[in-house]
Every structure is written in C-alpha cells, then in structure tokens.
Amino acid sequence: MRITFLDAATLGEDLVSHIEQIFGALGEVTVYESTNAKNFADHVHDADVLILNKYKLNSGNLPMASSLKLICVSATGYDNIDVAYCKANGIAVCNVVGYSTQCVSQLTVGMALSLITHLTEYTKFVESGEYTRQGIANRLFPVYHEIAGKTWGIVGFGNIGQQVGKVAAALGCRVLVNKRTPVDGWNCVDFDTICRESDILSIHVPLNDETRGMLDANHIAMMKKNAIVINVARGAVTDESALADAVKKGNLGGIGVDVYSLEPMPESHPFQAIKSLPNVLLTPHMAWGGYETRIRLLEEMAENIRAYQNGAYRCRVD
C-alpha cells in the first residue's frame, strides 16, 4: 500500500522521523512537506492512501488520484474534503476524534485567564522598564477581576467543550452550555441566552451549514461590553469583521482566536487592524499541536489505516 503525506509541514518538523517509524510497517511511505495545484497530480497519481491536514480535496482534483482508496485527515474537522464525491466514488475517508481534547482546552483556558487578568498589559509594563522607573512596589491598572463567579458560556459540547466546562467549573465559574441536544447535569440554554449572559464565550463547534457565521453582528451586539470571545473551532463560525469592529469600538472586552476563515490570515483580514491591541490574542492555528498531541494524532491515523486494511470501520466519515 502506497501512503502519501501531502502537507507534512503542517504537522511539524520534529515529527519527520516518527512518520517512517509509525507508518513504515503499513506500506511504502512518501512524504511531501507541501502540495500545490501545480504538483498535485505528480504527488497523488499512484497513492493508495492520502494523509493531509489542510489541503482541499474535491471533484476538481480527486480524479487525478486514480489509485486512491483511503483519505486520512490529520484532524477532527474534515470540511476540506468533498465527502459526497468520495462516497460516490468508493473512497473511504477517516478523521481523528478526541486526540486534541487536552491541548485545545488548555489554550482555551489559557486565553481566557490571560485576557481576564490583562496579562499582556502587565507583562509589557515590566518589560518596558516602566515598573522599575515608577518607584512604586505594585501596579493595579488596568483593573482586572476574579474569574470565579463569572459566567462561562460554551458553544458546542463535544470532547473539547466538555473538558473546558470541567475546568471552568473548577475555577468557580457558572457554566452555560449551548448544544443541539441538551445534556444532563449541565445548564443548557439557547444561543441568544448564552450570548447575552456570558462573561466568557468559547466556541467549540464544527464548521457546517448550521454553524457558519453563527456568531454574527446581531449576536455580538447582544453580548456584554466586557465579554471575552474565544474561538478555537473554525474561523468561519464567526463574522470576523463584526468581531474586529466590536473590539475596535469597545463593545467587547477582548477576543482570543486561533482559527481564521482564510489560513494563513491574509493581509486583508479584518483582524490585521486589531492584532496589536492588548485585549486581542491571536495565535497561528496551534491549539491542536502540542508534541504529545501530534504523536497521538499520528498513531491514531495509523490505526485508521490498519483498520481499513483489515476490513474494519474506524473513524469513518464517508
């Protein structure tokens, strides 16, 4: 079985040696750091299995992969794959579920704590030398608040959302959940309510027709002026222009964002105008990428291939 990695650079240079170690026993492995429209046909023409992270596969390019039997997405989300085409043409598609729960929830909580504590501003105060020059033992401006007692709204309550909920509750927050199907033991509310009542709103939903643009200008306007929005899901589940506008006008307390509707974030992106503000934390889609997390991801994809070879269904989304 010929196994081809299309965009291995997205998995990190430190995992190159692990790829051969983990996948070598499953077949002949070819690793490309990146793939583009010009070299796509050469990269895929004899592949039985394609492994990819961000590259888009659809009816326009998949026919070039004439030997293709299985696509393994190195992620939970698979909106970059035309699954309907794959199903119609007998191509199996697998994702990986649950591998990044700890890592993504860790960044979510880290962003929330940093923003509510104004950590960026306090750190810069010391780095600039102003703390040394002022002659006072402490500084307490900008005013920050305890997270205990605040309302933390969680939109989407899969593995990551549930882990964030547990941590938020442990920190003393009142936790609200917005989920298509209510879950016992948690305070589940509609989307309007969670927008109106949350001091912190974190988003953990997949991108689909139902969620695209769900946090729009109207819902942002419902939110408290000091509320914090954290998006570690998909950029397009929010109206990014409306988010940037709300921050610029002081209608939101801050945002923490790891995902963008176009990646990498282009020069024309609305967040470019606010990226240097102290109440804005922007990271380069790295929430899923802790070292242990990425090793786990490779191992899970190998299990998906092994299951396919043995005629078993595992993590199939086709």
RODRENDREN-963172 format. One record per residue (C-alpha): residue number from 1; residue in one letter; x, y, z. Coordinates in nm, 3 decimals, always signed. Layout:
! residues N
<node marlum="NUM" zado="A" east="X" north="Y" up="Z"/>
...
This chain:
! residues 318
<node marlum="1" zado="M" east="+0.000" north="+0.000" up="+0.000"/>
<node marlum="2" zado="R" east="+0.140" north="+0.338" up="-0.104"/>
<node marlum="3" zado="I" east="+0.088" north="+0.602" up="+0.167"/>
<node marlum="4" zado="T" east="+0.146" north="+0.967" up="+0.073"/>
<node marlum="5" zado="F" east="+0.161" north="+1.268" up="+0.306"/>
<node marlum="6" zado="L" east="+0.055" north="+1.579" up="+0.112"/>
<node marlum="7" zado="D" east="+0.134" north="+1.857" up="+0.362"/>
<node marlum="8" zado="A" east="+0.357" north="+1.710" up="+0.631"/>
<node marlum="9" zado="A" east="+0.499" north="+2.054" up="+0.717"/>
<node marlum="10" zado="T" east="+0.170" north="+2.131" up="+0.893"/>
<node marlum="11" zado="L" east="+0.246" north="+1.852" up="+1.140"/>
<node marlum="12" zado="G" east="+0.580" north="+1.999" up="+1.249"/>
<node marlum="13" zado="E" east="+0.939" north="+1.929" up="+1.150"/>
<node marlum="14" zado="D" east="+1.004" north="+1.746" up="+1.476"/>
<node marlum="15" zado="L" east="+0.780" north="+1.454" up="+1.369"/>
<node marlum="16" zado="V" east="+0.955" north="+1.360" up="+1.044"/>
<node marlum="17" zado="S" east="+1.140" north="+1.065" up="+1.200"/>
<node marlum="18" zado="H" east="+0.823" north="+0.945" up="+1.372"/>
<node marlum="19" zado="I" east="+0.633" north="+0.924" up="+1.042"/>
<node marlum="20" zado="E" east="+0.853" north="+0.648" up="+0.900"/>
<node marlum="21" zado="Q" east="+0.864" north="+0.474" up="+1.235"/>
<node marlum="22" zado="I" east="+0.486" north="+0.470" up="+1.276"/>
<node marlum="23" zado="F" east="+0.373" north="+0.417" up="+0.914"/>
<node marlum="24" zado="G" east="+0.661" north="+0.218" up="+0.765"/>
<node marlum="25" zado="A" east="+0.510" north="-0.114" up="+0.867"/>
<node marlum="26" zado="L" east="+0.184" north="-0.030" up="+0.689"/>
<node marlum="27" zado="G" east="+0.322" north="+0.037" up="+0.343"/>
<node marlum="28" zado="E" east="+0.552" north="+0.242" up="+0.124"/>
<node marlum="29" zado="V" east="+0.560" north="+0.595" up="+0.268"/>
<node marlum="30" zado="T" east="+0.619" north="+0.913" up="+0.066"/>
<node marlum="31" zado="V" east="+0.632" north="+1.244" up="+0.249"/>
<node marlum="32" zado="Y" east="+0.579" north="+1.584" up="+0.087"/>
<node marlum="33" zado="E" east="+0.618" north="+1.889" up="+0.306"/>
<node marlum="34" zado="S" east="+0.359" north="+2.073" up="+0.096"/>
<node marlum="35" zado="T" east="+0.148" north="+2.029" up="-0.214"/>
<node marlum="36" zado="N" east="+0.002" north="+2.282" up="-0.455"/>
<node marlum="37" zado="A" east="-0.210" north="+2.278" up="-0.768"/>
<node marlum="38" zado="K" east="+0.097" north="+2.251" up="-0.994"/>
<node marlum="39" zado="N" east="+0.248" north="+1.942" up="-0.834"/>
<node marlum="40" zado="F" east="-0.071" north="+1.779" up="-0.704"/>
<node marlum="41" zado="A" east="-0.105" north="+1.531" up="-0.991"/>
<node marlum="42" zado="D" east="+0.256" north="+1.414" up="-0.951"/>
<node marlum="43" zado="H" east="+0.214" north="+1.375" up="-0.575"/>
<node marlum="44" zado="V" east="-0.105" north="+1.168" up="-0.586"/>
<node marlum="45" zado="H" east="-0.104" north="+0.970" up="-0.909"/>
<node marlum="46" zado="D" east="-0.003" north="+0.635" up="-0.755"/>
<node marlum="47" zado="A" east="-0.117" north="+0.684" up="-0.393"/>
<node marlum="48" zado="D" east="-0.348" north="+0.431" up="-0.231"/>
<node marlum="49" zado="V" east="-0.373" north="+0.642" up="+0.086"/>
<node marlum="50" zado="L" east="-0.353" north="+1.019" up="+0.115"/>
<node marlum="51" zado="I" east="-0.277" north="+1.179" up="+0.452"/>
<node marlum="52" zado="L" east="-0.339" north="+1.551" up="+0.474"/>
<node marlum="53" zado="N" east="-0.418" north="+1.827" up="+0.717"/>
<node marlum="54" zado="K" east="-0.536" north="+2.142" up="+0.535"/>
<node marlum="55" zado="Y" east="-0.517" north="+2.062" up="+0.165"/>
<node marlum="56" zado="K" east="-0.856" north="+2.073" up="-0.008"/>
<node marlum="57" zado="L" east="-0.972" north="+1.765" up="-0.196"/>
<node marlum="58" zado="N" east="-1.276" north="+1.785" up="-0.422"/>
<node marlum="59" zado="S" east="-1.426" north="+1.673" up="-0.752"/>
<node marlum="60" zado="G" east="-1.186" north="+1.901" up="-0.936"/>
<node marlum="61" zado="N" east="-0.866" north="+1.730" up="-0.823"/>
<node marlum="62" zado="L" east="-0.956" north="+1.390" up="-0.680"/>
<node marlum="63" zado="P" east="-0.987" north="+1.224" up="-1.025"/>
<node marlum="64" zado="M" east="-0.610" north="+1.274" up="-1.058"/>
<node marlum="65" zado="A" east="-0.561" north="+1.024" up="-0.775"/>
<node marlum="66" zado="S" east="-0.667" north="+0.724" up="-0.982"/>
<node marlum="67" zado="S" east="-0.543" north="+0.461" up="-0.734"/>
<node marlum="68" zado="L" east="-0.684" north="+0.630" up="-0.425"/>
<node marlum="69" zado="K" east="-0.867" north="+0.410" up="-0.176"/>
<node marlum="70" zado="L" east="-0.845" north="+0.598" up="+0.155"/>
<node marlum="71" zado="I" east="-0.810" north="+0.958" up="+0.275"/>
<node marlum="72" zado="C" east="-0.690" north="+1.018" up="+0.630"/>
<node marlum="73" zado="V" east="-0.744" north="+1.369" up="+0.760"/>
<node marlum="74" zado="S" east="-0.499" north="+1.460" up="+1.035"/>
<node marlum="75" zado="A" east="-0.770" north="+1.650" up="+1.221"/>
<node marlum="76" zado="T" east="-1.119" north="+1.610" up="+1.361"/>
<node marlum="77" zado="G" east="-1.277" north="+1.856" up="+1.117"/>
<node marlum="78" zado="Y" east="-1.299" north="+1.742" up="+0.755"/>
<node marlum="79" zado="D" east="-1.470" north="+2.035" up="+0.585"/>
<node marlum="80" zado="N" east="-1.178" north="+2.050" up="+0.338"/>
<node marlum="81" zado="I" east="-1.282" north="+1.712" up="+0.192"/>
<node marlum="82" zado="D" east="-1.566" north="+1.659" up="-0.057"/>
<node marlum="83" zado="V" east="-1.706" north="+1.362" up="+0.131"/>
<node marlum="84" zado="A" east="-2.004" north="+1.325" up="-0.105"/>
<node marlum="85" zado="Y" east="-1.769" north="+1.280" up="-0.400"/>
<node marlum="86" zado="C" east="-1.561" north="+1.029" up="-0.205"/>
<node marlum="87" zado="K" east="-1.866" north="+0.828" up="-0.106"/>
<node marlum="88" zado="A" east="-1.994" north="+0.821" up="-0.464"/>
<node marlum="89" zado="N" east="-1.655" north="+0.703" up="-0.591"/>
<node marlum="90" zado="G" east="-1.575" north="+0.442" up="-0.328"/>
<node marlum="91" zado="I" east="-1.306" north="+0.639" up="-0.148"/>
<node marlum="92" zado="A" east="-1.302" north="+0.589" up="+0.229"/>
<node marlum="93" zado="V" east="-1.247" north="+0.895" up="+0.450"/>
<node marlum="94" zado="C" east="-1.129" north="+0.887" up="+0.811"/>
<node marlum="95" zado="N" east="-1.080" north="+1.166" up="+1.063"/>
<node marlum="96" zado="V" east="-0.933" north="+1.151" up="+1.414"/>
<node marlum="97" zado="V" east="-1.157" north="+1.214" up="+1.712"/>
<node marlum="98" zado="G" east="-1.057" north="+1.314" up="+2.064"/>
<node marlum="99" zado="Y" east="-0.682" north="+1.335" up="+2.008"/>
<node marlum="100" zado="S" east="-0.656" north="+1.711" up="+2.083"/>
<node marlum="101" zado="T" east="-0.902" north="+1.749" up="+2.370"/>
<node marlum="102" zado="Q" east="-0.644" north="+1.837" up="+2.635"/>
<node marlum="103" zado="C" east="-0.437" north="+2.063" up="+2.412"/>
<node marlum="104" zado="V" east="-0.721" north="+2.272" up="+2.267"/>
<node marlum="105" zado="S" east="-0.892" north="+2.310" up="+2.603"/>
<node marlum="106" zado="Q" east="-0.555" north="+2.414" up="+2.750"/>
<node marlum="107" zado="L" east="-0.521" north="+2.703" up="+2.504"/>
<node marlum="108" zado="T" east="-0.886" north="+2.799" up="+2.552"/>
<node marlum="109" zado="V" east="-0.843" north="+2.831" up="+2.927"/>
<node marlum="110" zado="G" east="-0.503" north="+2.998" up="+2.889"/>
<node marlum="111" zado="M" east="-0.650" north="+3.266" up="+2.663"/>
<node marlum="112" zado="A" east="-0.941" north="+3.326" up="+2.899"/>
<node marlum="113" zado="L" east="-0.715" north="+3.363" up="+3.202"/>
<node marlum="114" zado="S" east="-0.474" north="+3.590" up="+3.017"/>
<node marlum="115" zado="L" east="-0.746" north="+3.820" up="+2.885"/>
<node marlum="116" zado="I" east="-0.944" north="+3.846" up="+3.207"/>
<node marlum="117" zado="T" east="-0.622" north="+3.921" up="+3.400"/>
<node marlum="118" zado="H" east="-0.489" north="+4.169" up="+3.139"/>
<node marlum="119" zado="L" east="-0.169" north="+3.968" up="+3.147"/>
<node marlum="120" zado="T" east="-0.032" north="+4.119" up="+2.826"/>
<node marlum="121" zado="E" east="-0.053" north="+4.473" up="+2.963"/>
<node marlum="122" zado="Y" east="+0.103" north="+4.387" up="+3.298"/>
<node marlum="123" zado="T" east="+0.386" north="+4.194" up="+3.133"/>
<node marlum="124" zado="K" east="+0.463" north="+4.480" up="+2.894"/>
<node marlum="125" zado="F" east="+0.466" north="+4.723" up="+3.187"/>
<node marlum="126" zado="V" east="+0.757" north="+4.531" up="+3.336"/>
<node marlum="127" zado="E" east="+0.930" north="+4.461" up="+3.003"/>
<node marlum="128" zado="S" east="+0.926" north="+4.831" up="+2.910"/>
<node marlum="129" zado="G" east="+1.111" north="+4.927" up="+3.227"/>
<node marlum="130" zado="E" east="+0.825" north="+5.148" up="+3.341"/>
<node marlum="131" zado="Y" east="+0.772" north="+4.933" up="+3.651"/>
<node marlum="132" zado="T" east="+1.134" north="+4.991" up="+3.755"/>
<node marlum="133" zado="R" east="+1.113" north="+5.364" up="+3.687"/>
<node marlum="134" zado="Q" east="+0.783" north="+5.436" up="+3.862"/>
<node marlum="135" zado="G" east="+0.920" north="+5.378" up="+4.215"/>
<node marlum="136" zado="I" east="+0.603" north="+5.203" up="+4.341"/>
<node marlum="137" zado="A" east="+0.603" north="+4.840" up="+4.452"/>
<node marlum="138" zado="N" east="+0.298" north="+4.740" up="+4.252"/>
<node marlum="139" zado="R" east="+0.061" north="+4.842" up="+3.976"/>
<node marlum="140" zado="L" east="-0.311" north="+4.759" up="+3.966"/>
<node marlum="141" zado="F" east="-0.422" north="+4.915" up="+3.641"/>
<node marlum="142" zado="P" east="-0.591" north="+4.813" up="+3.422"/>
<node marlum="143" zado="V" east="-0.836" north="+4.679" up="+3.676"/>
<node marlum="144" zado="Y" east="-0.885" north="+4.304" up="+3.649"/>
<node marlum="145" zado="H" east="-1.140" north="+4.069" up="+3.803"/>
<node marlum="146" zado="E" east="-1.153" north="+3.724" up="+3.954"/>
<node marlum="147" zado="I" east="-1.278" north="+3.456" up="+3.717"/>
<node marlum="148" zado="A" east="-1.466" north="+3.282" up="+3.999"/>
<node marlum="149" zado="G" east="-1.831" north="+3.380" up="+3.984"/>
<node marlum="150" zado="K" east="-1.820" north="+3.475" up="+3.617"/>
<node marlum="151" zado="T" east="-2.044" north="+3.307" up="+3.359"/>
<node marlum="152" zado="W" east="-1.858" north="+3.096" up="+3.107"/>
<node marlum="153" zado="G" east="-2.065" north="+3.006" up="+2.801"/>
<node marlum="154" zado="I" east="-1.959" north="+2.705" up="+2.596"/>
<node marlum="155" zado="V" east="-2.091" north="+2.670" up="+2.241"/>
<node marlum="156" zado="G" east="-2.055" north="+2.310" up="+2.130"/>
<node marlum="157" zado="F" east="-2.016" north="+2.042" up="+2.392"/>
<node marlum="158" zado="G" east="-1.815" north="+1.761" up="+2.242"/>
<node marlum="159" zado="N" east="-1.494" north="+1.632" up="+2.397"/>
<node marlum="160" zado="I" east="-1.323" north="+1.973" up="+2.398"/>
<node marlum="161" zado="G" east="-1.627" north="+2.167" up="+2.515"/>
<node marlum="162" zado="Q" east="-1.682" north="+1.921" up="+2.800"/>
<node marlum="163" zado="Q" east="-1.321" north="+1.948" up="+2.914"/>
<node marlum="164" zado="V" east="-1.340" north="+2.328" up="+2.908"/>
<node marlum="165" zado="G" east="-1.663" north="+2.305" up="+3.108"/>
<node marlum="166" zado="K" east="-1.495" north="+2.093" up="+3.375"/>
<node marlum="167" zado="V" east="-1.206" north="+2.338" up="+3.408"/>
<node marlum="168" zado="A" east="-1.436" north="+2.640" up="+3.408"/>
<node marlum="169" zado="A" east="-1.646" north="+2.485" up="+3.684"/>
<node marlum="170" zado="A" east="-1.329" north="+2.403" up="+3.883"/>
<node marlum="171" zado="L" east="-1.229" north="+2.770" up="+3.857"/>
<node marlum="172" zado="G" east="-1.560" north="+2.866" up="+4.014"/>
<node marlum="173" zado="C" east="-1.745" north="+2.978" up="+3.703"/>
<node marlum="174" zado="R" east="-2.114" north="+2.943" up="+3.636"/>
<node marlum="175" zado="V" east="-2.117" north="+2.732" up="+3.319"/>
<node marlum="176" zado="L" east="-2.376" north="+2.765" up="+3.044"/>
<node marlum="177" zado="V" east="-2.387" north="+2.524" up="+2.750"/>
<node marlum="178" zado="N" east="-2.531" north="+2.567" up="+2.403"/>
<node marlum="179" zado="K" east="-2.570" north="+2.229" up="+2.238"/>
<node marlum="180" zado="R" east="-2.806" north="+2.096" up="+1.975"/>
<node marlum="181" zado="T" east="-2.913" north="+1.816" up="+2.209"/>
<node marlum="182" zado="P" east="-2.926" north="+1.914" up="+2.580"/>
<node marlum="183" zado="V" east="-2.705" north="+1.711" up="+2.812"/>
<node marlum="184" zado="D" east="-2.790" north="+1.608" up="+3.169"/>
<node marlum="185" zado="G" east="-2.601" north="+1.774" up="+3.450"/>
<node marlum="186" zado="W" east="-2.528" north="+2.098" up="+3.266"/>
<node marlum="187" zado="N" east="-2.723" north="+2.422" up="+3.232"/>
<node marlum="188" zado="C" east="-2.816" north="+2.415" up="+2.862"/>
<node marlum="189" zado="V" east="-2.957" north="+2.732" up="+2.704"/>
<node marlum="190" zado="D" east="-3.033" north="+2.868" up="+2.359"/>
<node marlum="191" zado="F" east="-2.779" north="+3.065" up="+2.159"/>
<node marlum="192" zado="D" east="-2.936" north="+3.406" up="+2.226"/>
<node marlum="193" zado="T" east="-2.928" north="+3.344" up="+2.601"/>
<node marlum="194" zado="I" east="-2.568" north="+3.226" up="+2.607"/>
<node marlum="195" zado="C" east="-2.461" north="+3.535" up="+2.412"/>
<node marlum="196" zado="R" east="-2.647" north="+3.771" up="+2.646"/>
<node marlum="197" zado="E" east="-2.533" north="+3.615" up="+2.974"/>
<node marlum="198" zado="S" east="-2.173" north="+3.504" up="+2.915"/>
<node marlum="199" zado="D" east="-1.872" north="+3.689" up="+3.053"/>
<node marlum="200" zado="I" east="-1.656" north="+3.444" up="+2.861"/>
<node marlum="201" zado="L" east="-1.786" north="+3.273" up="+2.547"/>
<node marlum="202" zado="S" east="-1.578" north="+2.994" up="+2.395"/>
<node marlum="203" zado="I" east="-1.670" north="+2.824" up="+2.070"/>
<node marlum="204" zado="H" east="-1.610" north="+2.453" up="+2.002"/>
<node marlum="205" zado="V" east="-1.834" north="+2.359" up="+1.709"/>
<node marlum="206" zado="P" east="-1.750" north="+2.208" up="+1.369"/>
<node marlum="207" zado="L" east="-1.799" north="+2.419" up="+1.059"/>
<node marlum="208" zado="N" east="-2.111" north="+2.328" up="+0.864"/>
<node marlum="209" zado="D" east="-2.413" north="+2.499" up="+0.710"/>
<node marlum="210" zado="E" east="-2.575" north="+2.533" up="+1.052"/>
<node marlum="211" zado="T" east="-2.276" north="+2.687" up="+1.229"/>
<node marlum="212" zado="R" east="-2.129" north="+2.905" up="+0.954"/>
<node marlum="213" zado="G" east="-2.144" north="+3.268" up="+1.070"/>
<node marlum="214" zado="M" east="-2.344" north="+3.177" up="+1.383"/>
<node marlum="215" zado="L" east="-2.174" north="+3.445" up="+1.594"/>
<node marlum="216" zado="D" east="-2.283" north="+3.732" up="+1.372"/>
<node marlum="217" zado="A" east="-2.313" north="+4.107" up="+1.427"/>
<node marlum="218" zado="N" east="-2.659" north="+4.072" up="+1.582"/>
<node marlum="219" zado="H" east="-2.542" north="+3.820" up="+1.842"/>
<node marlum="220" zado="I" east="-2.223" north="+4.012" up="+1.916"/>
<node marlum="221" zado="A" east="-2.442" north="+4.316" up="+1.985"/>
<node marlum="222" zado="M" east="-2.632" north="+4.112" up="+2.246"/>
<node marlum="223" zado="M" east="-2.315" north="+4.047" up="+2.445"/>
<node marlum="224" zado="K" east="-2.188" north="+4.233" up="+2.750"/>
<node marlum="225" zado="K" east="-1.942" north="+4.510" up="+2.665"/>
<node marlum="226" zado="N" east="-1.670" north="+4.350" up="+2.875"/>
<node marlum="227" zado="A" east="-1.733" north="+3.995" up="+2.748"/>
<node marlum="228" zado="I" east="-1.449" north="+3.785" up="+2.611"/>
<node marlum="229" zado="V" east="-1.491" north="+3.571" up="+2.298"/>
<node marlum="230" zado="I" east="-1.260" north="+3.276" up="+2.232"/>
<node marlum="231" zado="N" east="-1.274" north="+3.089" up="+1.904"/>
<node marlum="232" zado="V" east="-1.068" north="+2.770" up="+1.871"/>
<node marlum="233" zado="A" east="-1.314" north="+2.598" up="+1.637"/>
<node marlum="234" zado="R" east="-1.320" north="+2.733" up="+1.279"/>
<node marlum="235" zado="G" east="-1.280" north="+3.095" up="+1.174"/>
<node marlum="236" zado="A" east="-1.594" north="+3.098" up="+0.962"/>
<node marlum="237" zado="V" east="-1.827" north="+3.017" up="+1.253"/>
<node marlum="238" zado="T" east="-1.795" north="+3.387" up="+1.342"/>
<node marlum="239" zado="D" east="-1.836" north="+3.708" up="+1.147"/>
<node marlum="240" zado="E" east="-1.473" north="+3.812" up="+1.172"/>
<node marlum="241" zado="S" east="-1.537" north="+4.167" up="+1.051"/>
<node marlum="242" zado="A" east="-1.808" north="+4.214" up="+1.314"/>
<node marlum="243" zado="L" east="-1.577" north="+4.080" up="+1.585"/>
<node marlum="244" zado="A" east="-1.297" north="+4.318" up="+1.484"/>
<node marlum="245" zado="D" east="-1.540" north="+4.609" up="+1.471"/>
<node marlum="246" zado="A" east="-1.677" north="+4.531" up="+1.818"/>
<node marlum="247" zado="V" east="-1.327" north="+4.524" up="+1.965"/>
<node marlum="248" zado="K" east="-1.228" north="+4.850" up="+1.797"/>
<node marlum="249" zado="K" east="-1.540" north="+5.025" up="+1.926"/>
<node marlum="250" zado="G" east="-1.504" north="+4.890" up="+2.279"/>
<node marlum="251" zado="N" east="-1.815" north="+4.676" up="+2.256"/>
<node marlum="252" zado="L" east="-1.628" north="+4.361" up="+2.362"/>
<node marlum="253" zado="G" east="-1.378" north="+4.309" up="+2.640"/>
<node marlum="254" zado="G" east="-1.144" north="+4.108" up="+2.421"/>
<node marlum="255" zado="I" east="-1.101" north="+3.816" up="+2.185"/>
<node marlum="256" zado="G" east="-0.876" north="+3.512" up="+2.170"/>
<node marlum="257" zado="V" east="-0.866" north="+3.347" up="+1.827"/>
<node marlum="258" zado="D" east="-0.665" north="+3.054" up="+1.693"/>
<node marlum="259" zado="V" east="-0.856" north="+2.992" up="+1.368"/>
<node marlum="260" zado="Y" east="-0.940" north="+3.203" up="+1.064"/>
<node marlum="261" zado="S" east="-1.169" north="+3.180" up="+0.764"/>
<node marlum="262" zado="L" east="-0.858" north="+3.200" up="+0.545"/>
<node marlum="263" zado="E" east="-0.535" north="+3.046" up="+0.670"/>
<node marlum="264" zado="P" east="-0.277" north="+3.179" up="+0.697"/>
<node marlum="265" zado="M" east="-0.451" north="+3.506" up="+0.786"/>
<node marlum="266" zado="P" east="-0.408" north="+3.733" up="+0.480"/>
<node marlum="267" zado="E" east="-0.303" north="+4.097" up="+0.487"/>
<node marlum="268" zado="S" east="-0.662" north="+4.195" up="+0.407"/>
<node marlum="269" zado="H" east="-0.806" north="+4.012" up="+0.709"/>
<node marlum="270" zado="P" east="-1.008" north="+4.234" up="+0.947"/>
<node marlum="271" zado="F" east="-0.802" north="+4.113" up="+1.244"/>
<node marlum="272" zado="Q" east="-0.490" north="+4.277" up="+1.099"/>
<node marlum="273" zado="A" east="-0.623" north="+4.613" up="+1.220"/>
<node marlum="274" zado="I" east="-0.659" north="+4.493" up="+1.581"/>
<node marlum="275" zado="K" east="-0.379" north="+4.236" up="+1.618"/>
<node marlum="276" zado="S" east="-0.162" north="+4.465" up="+1.832"/>
<node marlum="277" zado="L" east="-0.432" north="+4.562" up="+2.080"/>
<node marlum="278" zado="P" east="-0.370" north="+4.443" up="+2.436"/>
<node marlum="279" zado="N" east="-0.713" north="+4.276" up="+2.457"/>
<node marlum="280" zado="V" east="-0.656" north="+4.069" up="+2.142"/>
<node marlum="281" zado="L" east="-0.477" north="+3.733" up="+2.144"/>
<node marlum="282" zado="L" east="-0.422" north="+3.581" up="+1.800"/>
<node marlum="283" zado="T" east="-0.239" north="+3.250" up="+1.756"/>
<node marlum="284" zado="P" east="-0.147" north="+3.064" up="+1.433"/>
<node marlum="285" zado="H" east="-0.388" north="+2.767" up="+1.448"/>
<node marlum="286" zado="M" east="-0.167" north="+2.591" up="+1.701"/>
<node marlum="287" zado="A" east="-0.416" north="+2.487" up="+1.969"/>
<node marlum="288" zado="W" east="-0.418" north="+2.126" up="+1.849"/>
<node marlum="289" zado="G" east="-0.042" north="+2.095" up="+1.815"/>
<node marlum="290" zado="G" east="+0.124" north="+2.003" up="+2.144"/>
<node marlum="291" zado="Y" east="+0.401" north="+1.747" up="+2.095"/>
<node marlum="292" zado="E" east="+0.217" north="+1.469" up="+2.275"/>
<node marlum="293" zado="T" east="-0.099" north="+1.558" up="+2.085"/>
<node marlum="294" zado="R" east="+0.069" north="+1.526" up="+1.745"/>
<node marlum="295" zado="I" east="+0.226" north="+1.191" up="+1.832"/>
<node marlum="296" zado="R" east="-0.118" north="+1.071" up="+1.937"/>
<node marlum="297" zado="L" east="-0.257" north="+1.201" up="+1.607"/>
<node marlum="298" zado="L" east="-0.006" north="+1.002" up="+1.401"/>
<node marlum="299" zado="E" east="-0.073" north="+0.687" up="+1.600"/>
<node marlum="300" zado="E" east="-0.448" north="+0.724" up="+1.557"/>
<node marlum="301" zado="M" east="-0.415" north="+0.771" up="+1.181"/>
<node marlum="302" zado="A" east="-0.201" north="+0.460" up="+1.163"/>
<node marlum="303" zado="E" east="-0.475" north="+0.270" up="+1.347"/>
<node marlum="304" zado="N" east="-0.728" north="+0.402" up="+1.094"/>
<node marlum="305" zado="I" east="-0.516" north="+0.268" up="+0.806"/>
<node marlum="306" zado="R" east="-0.464" north="-0.064" up="+0.983"/>
<node marlum="307" zado="A" east="-0.839" north="-0.096" up="+1.038"/>
<node marlum="308" zado="Y" east="-0.905" north="-0.024" up="+0.671"/>
<node marlum="309" zado="Q" east="-0.653" north="-0.288" up="+0.566"/>
<node marlum="310" zado="N" east="-0.832" north="-0.538" up="+0.790"/>
<node marlum="311" zado="G" east="-1.174" north="-0.454" up="+0.651"/>
<node marlum="312" zado="A" east="-1.290" north="-0.278" up="+0.968"/>
<node marlum="313" zado="Y" east="-1.461" north="+0.060" up="+1.002"/>
<node marlum="314" zado="R" east="-1.282" north="+0.308" up="+1.230"/>
<node marlum="315" zado="C" east="-1.334" north="+0.683" up="+1.242"/>
<node marlum="316" zado="R" east="-1.507" north="+0.670" up="+0.904"/>
<node marlum="317" zado="V" east="-1.695" north="+0.983" up="+0.796"/>
<node marlum="318" zado="D" east="-1.783" north="+0.878" up="+0.441"/>
